[in-house]
Amino acid sequence: MKNGSSSGTPRGPRTSATRQKLYEAAVTLIAEQGFSSTTVEEIAERAGLAKGTVYYNFASKADLFEELLRHGVELLTTELRDAAEQESARGGGRVDSLDAMIMAGLRFIDHYPAFSQLYVAELWRPNRAWQKTLMVVRGQAVAVVEDVLRLGVEEGEFSEEIDIQLTSAALVGMVLVAALDWKAFQSERSLEDVHGALSLLLQGRVGGNGRLGGPSGD
């Protein structure tokens, strides 16, 4: 990919800061007016940079957007993984790791609402040039949750009847959709309040279960 981050070319702090400005400008503008209506000139102007700087860092507007999606989802994946590992290091169980990941996901969406909205929208738009890349990074994010669920089943914390692949996708989707609904329609609620509600769903308390996918532990 020409001048893309996947080229393997080392980039210094100044270049990384420039690309970050372009990411932030692009995601804001595209969320406001759509990909087709957003021009490279507008992205450069919003970032406070020359138009040529966009093409120095990215081959095209589509290339910029593809790298934006990759960058954002990989950041989310890292935060989910870190949250699970930190909870495990503290001695928490696998359900505690999943709960920590829910909080990490909510914090990410709270910090990057425009990106999260774009990501969800692009998942359902076929025939995009970046669709393959989006599916790959989406799979990476879901795989982090799958790993925790699989360990929980192996260790006997979760029921063996759990469909790991579908459940992990459902948990990621739950956080994304619930968080976007929170930001758009229930913004008066605190992050902790929203996390508490999703935590109850995770732990099966709403359905009367204390063990994910298994019988009540009460």
Contacts in CASP RR format, 6 or more apart in sequence:
PFRMAT RR
TARGET T0000
AUTHOR 0000-0000-0000
METHOD contacts of the structure
MODEL  1
MKNGSSSGTPRGPRTSATRQKLYEAAVTLIAEQGFSSTTVEEIAERAGLA
KGTVYYNFASKADLFEELLRHGVELLTTELRDAAEQESARGGGRVDSLDA
MIMAGLRFIDHYPAFSQLYVAELWRPNRAWQKTLMVVRGQAVAVVEDVLR
LGVEEGEFSEEIDIQLTSAALVGMVLVAALDWKAFQSERSLEDVHGALSL
LLQGRVGGNGRLGGPSGD
1 7 0 8 1.000
1 59 0 8 1.000
1 63 0 8 1.000
1 67 0 8 1.000
2 59 0 8 1.000
2 63 0 8 1.000
3 56 0 8 1.000
3 57 0 8 1.000
3 58 0 8 1.000
3 59 0 8 1.000
3 63 0 8 1.000
4 57 0 8 1.000
4 58 0 8 1.000
4 59 0 8 1.000
4 63 0 8 1.000
4 67 0 8 1.000
5 11 0 8 1.000
5 19 0 8 1.000
5 67 0 8 1.000
5 70 0 8 1.000
5 71 0 8 1.000
11 19 0 8 1.000
15 57 0 8 1.000
18 49 0 8 1.000
18 53 0 8 1.000
18 57 0 8 1.000
19 57 0 8 1.000
21 47 0 8 1.000
21 48 0 8 1.000
21 49 0 8 1.000
22 43 0 8 1.000
22 44 0 8 1.000
22 47 0 8 1.000
22 49 0 8 1.000
22 53 0 8 1.000
22 54 0 8 1.000
22 57 0 8 1.000
22 58 0 8 1.000
22 64 0 8 1.000
23 64 0 8 1.000
23 67 0 8 1.000
23 68 0 8 1.000
23 71 0 8 1.000
24 47 0 8 1.000
25 43 0 8 1.000
25 44 0 8 1.000
25 46 0 8 1.000
25 47 0 8 1.000
25 48 0 8 1.000
26 38 0 8 1.000
26 43 0 8 1.000
26 64 0 8 1.000
26 65 0 8 1.000
26 68 0 8 1.000
27 68 0 8 1.000
27 112 0 8 1.000
27 114 0 8 1.000
27 115 0 8 1.000
27 118 0 8 1.000
28 46 0 8 1.000
28 114 0 8 1.000
29 38 0 8 1.000
29 42 0 8 1.000
29 43 0 8 1.000
29 46 0 8 1.000
30 38 0 8 1.000
30 65 0 8 1.000
30 118 0 8 1.000
31 114 0 8 1.000
31 115 0 8 1.000
31 117 0 8 1.000
31 118 0 8 1.000
35 61 0 8 1.000
35 65 0 8 1.000
38 61 0 8 1.000
39 61 0 8 1.000
40 51 0 8 1.000
40 54 0 8 1.000
40 55 0 8 1.000
40 61 0 8 1.000
41 51 0 8 1.000
43 54 0 8 1.000
43 61 0 8 1.000
43 64 0 8 1.000
44 50 0 8 1.000
44 51 0 8 1.000
44 52 0 8 1.000
44 53 0 8 1.000
44 54 0 8 1.000
47 53 0 8 1.000
54 61 0 8 1.000
54 64 0 8 1.000
57 64 0 8 1.000
58 64 0 8 1.000
58 67 0 8 1.000
62 129 0 8 1.000
62 130 0 8 1.000
65 130 0 8 1.000
66 129 0 8 1.000
66 130 0 8 1.000
66 133 0 8 1.000
68 115 0 8 1.000
69 118 0 8 1.000
69 119 0 8 1.000
69 122 0 8 1.000
69 130 0 8 1.000
69 133 0 8 1.000
69 134 0 8 1.000
69 137 0 8 1.000
70 133 0 8 1.000
70 137 0 8 1.000
72 112 0 8 1.000
72 115 0 8 1.000
72 119 0 8 1.000
72 137 0 8 1.000
73 119 0 8 1.000
73 134 0 8 1.000
73 137 0 8 1.000
73 138 0 8 1.000
73 140 0 8 1.000
73 141 0 8 1.000
74 137 0 8 1.000
74 140 0 8 1.000
75 108 0 8 1.000
76 105 0 8 1.000
76 108 0 8 1.000
76 141 0 8 1.000
77 137 0 8 1.000
77 140 0 8 1.000
77 141 0 8 1.000
77 144 0 8 1.000
79 104 0 8 1.000
79 105 0 8 1.000
79 107 0 8 1.000
79 108 0 8 1.000
80 101 0 8 1.000
80 104 0 8 1.000
80 105 0 8 1.000
80 141 0 8 1.000
80 144 0 8 1.000
80 145 0 8 1.000
81 144 0 8 1.000
82 104 0 8 1.000
83 97 0 8 1.000
83 100 0 8 1.000
83 101 0 8 1.000
83 103 0 8 1.000
83 104 0 8 1.000
83 105 0 8 1.000
84 97 0 8 1.000
84 98 0 8 1.000
84 100 0 8 1.000
84 101 0 8 1.000
84 144 0 8 1.000
84 147 0 8 1.000
84 148 0 8 1.000
86 100 0 8 1.000
87 93 0 8 1.000
87 96 0 8 1.000
87 97 0 8 1.000
87 99 0 8 1.000
87 100 0 8 1.000
88 97 0 8 1.000
93 157 0 8 1.000
94 148 0 8 1.000
94 149 0 8 1.000
94 151 0 8 1.000
94 152 0 8 1.000
94 155 0 8 1.000
94 157 0 8 1.000
94 158 0 8 1.000
95 157 0 8 1.000
95 158 0 8 1.000
95 202 0 8 1.000
95 203 0 8 1.000
95 212 0 8 1.000
97 148 0 8 1.000
98 145 0 8 1.000
98 148 0 8 1.000
98 149 0 8 1.000
98 171 0 8 1.000
98 202 0 8 1.000
98 212 0 8 1.000
99 199 0 8 1.000
99 202 0 8 1.000
99 203 0 8 1.000
101 144 0 8 1.000
101 145 0 8 1.000
101 148 0 8 1.000
101 171 0 8 1.000
102 171 0 8 1.000
102 175 0 8 1.000
102 195 0 8 1.000
102 198 0 8 1.000
102 199 0 8 1.000
102 202 0 8 1.000
103 195 0 8 1.000
105 175 0 8 1.000
105 179 0 8 1.000
106 175 0 8 1.000
106 179 0 8 1.000
106 191 0 8 1.000
106 194 0 8 1.000
106 195 0 8 1.000
106 198 0 8 1.000
107 191 0 8 1.000
108 116 0 8 1.000
109 116 0 8 1.000
109 175 0 8 1.000
109 176 0 8 1.000
109 179 0 8 1.000
109 180 0 8 1.000
109 183 0 8 1.000
110 179 0 8 1.000
110 183 0 8 1.000
110 191 0 8 1.000
113 180 0 8 1.000
113 183 0 8 1.000
116 176 0 8 1.000
116 179 0 8 1.000
116 180 0 8 1.000
117 180 0 8 1.000
119 134 0 8 1.000
119 176 0 8 1.000
120 176 0 8 1.000
120 177 0 8 1.000
120 180 0 8 1.000
122 128 0 8 1.000
122 130 0 8 1.000
122 134 0 8 1.000
123 134 0 8 1.000
123 138 0 8 1.000
125 131 0 8 1.000
128 134 0 8 1.000
141 172 0 8 1.000
142 168 0 8 1.000
142 169 0 8 1.000
142 172 0 8 1.000
143 168 0 8 1.000
145 168 0 8 1.000
145 171 0 8 1.000
145 172 0 8 1.000
146 164 0 8 1.000
146 165 0 8 1.000
146 168 0 8 1.000
149 158 0 8 1.000
149 162 0 8 1.000
149 164 0 8 1.000
149 167 0 8 1.000
149 168 0 8 1.000
150 164 0 8 1.000
152 158 0 8 1.000
153 159 0 8 1.000
153 160 0 8 1.000
153 162 0 8 1.000
153 164 0 8 1.000
157 211 0 8 1.000
157 212 0 8 1.000
158 211 0 8 1.000
158 212 0 8 1.000
158 213 0 8 1.000
158 214 0 8 1.000
159 211 0 8 1.000
159 212 0 8 1.000
159 213 0 8 1.000
159 214 0 8 1.000
161 213 0 8 1.000
161 214 0 8 1.000
162 212 0 8 1.000
162 213 0 8 1.000
171 202 0 8 1.000
174 198 0 8 1.000
174 201 0 8 1.000
175 198 0 8 1.000
178 194 0 8 1.000
178 197 0 8 1.000
178 198 0 8 1.000
179 194 0 8 1.000
182 189 0 8 1.000
182 194 0 8 1.000
186 194 0 8 1.000
200 206 0 8 1.000
202 212 0 8 1.000
203 209 0 8 1.000
203 210 0 8 1.000
203 212 0 8 1.000
204 210 0 8 1.000
204 212 0 8 1.000
204 213 0 8 1.000
208 216 0 8 1.000
208 218 0 8 1.000
209 215 0 8 1.000
209 216 0 8 1.000
209 217 0 8 1.000
210 216 0 8 1.000
210 217 0 8 1.000
210 218 0 8 1.000
211 217 0 8 1.000
END
